[in-house]
Amino acid sequence: MTHFPVTDSHLHFWDDKNLSYPWLSSMPLLNSSYGLSDLHEATKSLHLESFVFVQSGCDEAQSLAEVEWVSNLAKRDARIHGIIAHAPLESGEDVRPYLEALKKNNRVKGVRRLLVSEKDDFCLQEKFMQGVKLLAEYGFSFDICMTAKQLPAAIRLATECSQVKFILEHLGIPDMTDAALDVWKKQISQLAALPNVWCKISRVVTEDMQNWSSDELKPYIYHAVNEFGYDRVMFGSDWPVVNIASSYSHWVHILHDLLVHHKASEDDLKKVFYANAKKCYELQGVTIEI
């Protein structure tokens, strides 16, 4: 395993006694609170130096409260170097006050508006694209959480909003069947051709739940690495969602071993597991107190 620390580009906390998470009721394996002590237990065999909290699907009306809650957690654990917050970008220009509120928090590095349950062309609405374009003005990136069948819209969005930095989550949530692989590969290549798009190697172990194998992951991880290069891919645990299919540490070791098998150098590994998340989200210089 690596001799350098890990920066996790994508993990979650939730506290159902503090905030409401409507989606948890349909996910019994995850329907309990996950906090700092749980993360410590999950990563005790690793050197997790820093991480990025990604909004966790709480009630949208509580999204700013979620940012405040995680900011308070950061006073207890200085490894929280970044927050990716929800923002109602479909409001277009009217989202400005929301973005201004987020900008007051120096840990907020970007925005995620969940798109997986929306119509494929939801993100191509004029007002949504207006909202996305505003992110560049505030220095925020946009995390793309879309399924593989929605990727054509993601390609157009990233092309039209070229001043915004996009981060594709979870390898685009591929449909892990042989019939869909070639289509997914083509779409990933198109996204990787855009210099403003980065990619998280995350969540992929949960796409086939308990039946996944490292061999099954190879074509997806290797294609993403080949297309984006080692300068624009980064490790994400998607903890605690990863628990459905793997432990945190097992996923780290699986990805490490697959990349080594793919002839990744020590420098390449350091980029994937540590440096790229810091560079992409501009995590350097974050203060401990807010």
C-alpha positions in Angstrom: 0.0 0.0 0.0 1.0 3.6 -0.4 3.4 5.4 2.0 1.7 8.7 1.6 -1.5 10.1 3.2 -4.9 9.9 1.6 -7.2 12.7 0.6 -10.8 11.4 0.1 -12.6 13.5 -2.5 -16.0 12.2 -1.7 -17.6 11.1 1.6 -20.8 11.8 3.6 -22.1 12.2 7.1 -25.7 12.2 8.1 -27.5 12.6 11.4 -31.2 11.8 11.3 -31.7 13.4 14.7 -30.4 16.7 13.3 -31.6 16.8 9.7 -34.2 15.0 7.6 -33.0 12.6 4.8 -36.1 11.4 2.9 -34.2 8.9 0.8 -32.9 6.9 3.8 -36.3 5.3 4.4 -35.8 3.2 1.3 -32.2 2.2 2.2 -32.4 0.1 5.4 -28.7 -0.8 5.2 -27.8 2.9 5.5 -30.7 4.1 7.6 -28.8 5.2 10.7 -26.5 8.1 11.6 -22.9 8.2 10.4 -20.5 10.6 12.0 -16.9 11.3 12.9 -16.5 8.4 15.2 -17.8 6.0 12.6 -15.4 7.4 10.0 -12.5 7.0 12.5 -13.4 3.4 13.0 -13.7 2.7 9.3 -10.3 4.3 8.5 -8.2 3.4 11.5 -5.9 1.2 9.3 -5.3 4.1 6.9 -3.7 7.5 7.0 -6.7 9.6 6.0 -5.2 13.1 6.1 -8.1 15.1 4.7 -11.4 14.7 3.0 -14.2 16.5 1.2 -17.8 16.3 2.5 -20.4 16.0 -0.2 -24.0 17.0 0.5 -25.9 14.0 1.7 -29.4 14.4 0.3 -31.1 16.1 3.3 -34.3 17.9 2.8 -33.5 20.8 0.4 -34.8 23.4 2.8 -32.2 22.2 5.3 -29.2 22.4 2.9 -27.7 25.5 4.4 -28.2 24.1 7.8 -26.3 21.0 6.6 -23.3 23.2 5.6 -23.4 24.8 9.0 -23.5 21.5 10.8 -20.5 20.1 8.8 -18.6 23.3 9.4 -19.1 22.8 13.2 -17.9 19.2 12.8 -14.7 20.7 11.2 -14.0 22.5 14.4 -13.7 19.0 16.0 -11.9 17.4 13.0 -9.6 19.6 11.0 -9.4 17.0 8.2 -12.6 18.3 6.7 -10.9 20.5 4.1 -13.8 21.0 1.7 -17.6 20.9 1.5 -19.6 20.4 -1.7 -23.0 21.9 -1.0 -26.5 21.6 -2.5 -27.7 24.7 -4.4 -31.0 25.1 -6.4 -29.3 26.0 -9.6 -32.6 25.7 -11.5 -33.4 29.1 -10.1 -31.1 30.7 -12.5 -30.1 34.2 -11.6 -32.2 34.0 -8.5 -29.7 31.5 -7.0 -27.2 34.4 -6.4 -28.2 35.0 -2.7 -27.8 31.3 -2.0 -24.4 31.2 -3.6 -23.4 34.3 -1.7 -24.4 32.6 1.5 -22.2 29.6 0.6 -19.3 31.9 -0.3 -19.1 33.2 3.2 -17.9 29.7 4.3 -14.3 29.1 3.3 -14.7 25.4 3.3 -17.4 25.4 0.6 -15.5 24.5 -2.6 -18.3 23.6 -5.0 -21.9 22.7 -5.6 -23.8 19.5 -6.3 -27.4 19.5 -7.5 -28.4 15.8 -7.6 -29.6 14.9 -11.1 -29.9 11.1 -11.0 -33.6 11.2 -10.4 -34.4 14.1 -12.8 -35.2 13.9 -16.5 -32.2 13.4 -18.7 -32.4 16.9 -20.1 -33.2 18.6 -16.8 -29.7 20.1 -16.6 -30.1 21.6 -20.1 -32.9 24.0 -19.1 -32.0 27.6 -19.7 -32.4 28.6 -16.1 -30.4 25.6 -14.8 -27.5 26.4 -17.2 -27.7 30.1 -16.0 -27.3 28.9 -12.5 -24.3 26.6 -13.4 -22.6 29.4 -15.3 -22.8 31.6 -12.2 -20.6 29.1 -10.3 -17.5 30.4 -12.1 -18.2 33.9 -10.7 -18.1 32.5 -7.2 -15.2 30.2 -7.7 -17.3 27.1 -7.2 -17.0 23.8 -9.1 -19.9 21.6 -10.1 -20.1 17.9 -9.1 -22.0 15.9 -11.8 -24.0 13.1 -10.2 -25.8 11.5 -13.2 -26.3 8.0 -14.5 -24.7 6.7 -17.7 -27.8 7.2 -19.7 -27.8 10.9 -18.8 -24.2 11.5 -19.8 -25.0 13.0 -23.2 -26.6 15.9 -21.3 -23.6 16.1 -19.1 -21.3 16.4 -22.1 -23.4 19.3 -23.5 -23.6 21.0 -20.1 -19.8 20.9 -19.6 -19.3 22.1 -23.2 -21.7 25.0 -22.9 -20.4 26.0 -19.4 -16.7 25.9 -20.3 -15.7 28.4 -17.6 -16.9 26.0 -14.9 -14.9 23.2 -13.5 -16.9 19.9 -13.5 -16.2 16.8 -11.5 -17.8 13.6 -12.8 -18.8 11.5 -9.8 -18.7 7.7 -9.6 -17.3 7.2 -13.2 -20.7 8.4 -14.4 -22.6 5.5 -12.6 -22.1 3.0 -15.4 -24.6 0.3 -16.3 -22.2 -2.6 -15.6 -23.3 -4.9 -18.4 -21.2 -5.8 -21.4 -23.9 -4.4 -23.7 -23.6 -1.0 -22.2 -19.8 -0.8 -21.9 -19.0 0.5 -25.4 -21.5 3.3 -25.1 -20.2 4.3 -21.7 -16.6 4.3 -23.0 -17.5 6.6 -25.8 -19.2 9.1 -23.5 -16.4 9.0 -21.0 -13.9 9.8 -23.8 -16.1 12.8 -24.9 -16.1 14.1 -21.3 -12.4 13.6 -20.9 -11.7 15.5 -24.1 -13.1 18.6 -22.3 -10.3 20.2 -20.2 -12.7 21.5 -17.6 -13.9 18.0 -16.5 -12.3 15.8 -13.8 -13.4 12.4 -12.7 -13.8 10.6 -9.4 -13.1 6.9 -9.1 -15.8 6.3 -6.6 -18.9 4.2 -5.8 -18.2 1.7 -8.6 -18.1 -1.2 -6.2 -21.7 -0.6 -5.2 -23.1 -0.8 -8.8 -23.1 -4.6 -8.6 -23.7 -4.8 -4.8 -22.4 -8.1 -3.3 -21.5 -9.7 -6.7 -18.7 -7.4 -7.8 -15.1 -8.5 -8.4 -12.0 -6.5 -9.1 -11.9 -8.0 -12.6 -15.3 -6.6 -13.3 -14.1 -3.1 -12.3 -11.0 -3.1 -14.5 -12.5 -1.9 -17.8 -14.2 1.0 -16.1 -11.4 2.2 -14.0 -8.8 1.6 -16.7 -10.7 3.4 -19.4 -11.3 6.4 -17.1 -7.6 6.6 -16.2 -6.6 6.2 -19.9 -8.9 9.0 -21.0 -8.6 11.5 -18.2 -5.0 10.7 -17.4 -3.5 10.6 -14.0 -3.8 14.3 -13.6 -7.6 14.5 -13.6 -8.8 11.4 -11.7 -9.1 11.1 -7.9 -10.0 8.6 -5.3 -13.4 8.9 -3.6 -14.7 6.4 -1.0 -18.4 7.4 -1.1 -18.4 6.3 2.5 -20.7 5.2 4.1 -22.6 4.2 1.0 -19.6 2.0 0.1 -20.5 -0.2 3.1 -23.2 -1.8 1.0 -20.6 -3.7 -0.9 -17.2 -3.2 0.7 -15.4 -1.7 3.7 -13.6 1.6 3.3 -10.2 0.1 3.6 -10.9 -2.8 1.2 -12.0 -0.4 -1.5 -8.8 1.6 -1.0 -6.7 -1.5 -1.4 -8.6 -2.8 -4.3 -8.2 0.5 -6.2 -4.5 0.7 -5.3 -3.8 -2.8 -6.5 -5.7 -2.3 -9.8 -3.8 0.8 -10.5 -0.5 -0.8 -9.7 -1.5 -3.7 -12.1 -2.2 -1.0 -14.7 1.5 0.2 -14.3 0.7 3.3 -12.2 3.9 4.8 -10.9 4.3 5.9 -7.3 3.8 9.5 -8.5 0.6 8.5 -10.3 -0.7 6.8 -7.2 0.0 9.9 -5.1 -1.9 12.0 -7.6 -5.0 9.7 -7.5 -5.1 9.2 -3.7 -3.8 12.5 -2.5 -2.7 15.4 -4.7 -5.5 15.6 -7.3 -8.3 16.2 -4.9 -6.3 19.0 -3.2 -5.6 20.6 -6.6 -9.0 20.2 -8.1 -10.9 21.5 -5.1 -8.2 24.0 -4.1 -8.0 22.6 -0.6 -4.7 24.2 0.4 -4.8 27.0 2.8 -8.0 26.1 4.6 -8.2 27.4 8.1 -9.2 25.2 11.0 -11.5 27.7 12.6 -14.5 29.1 10.8 
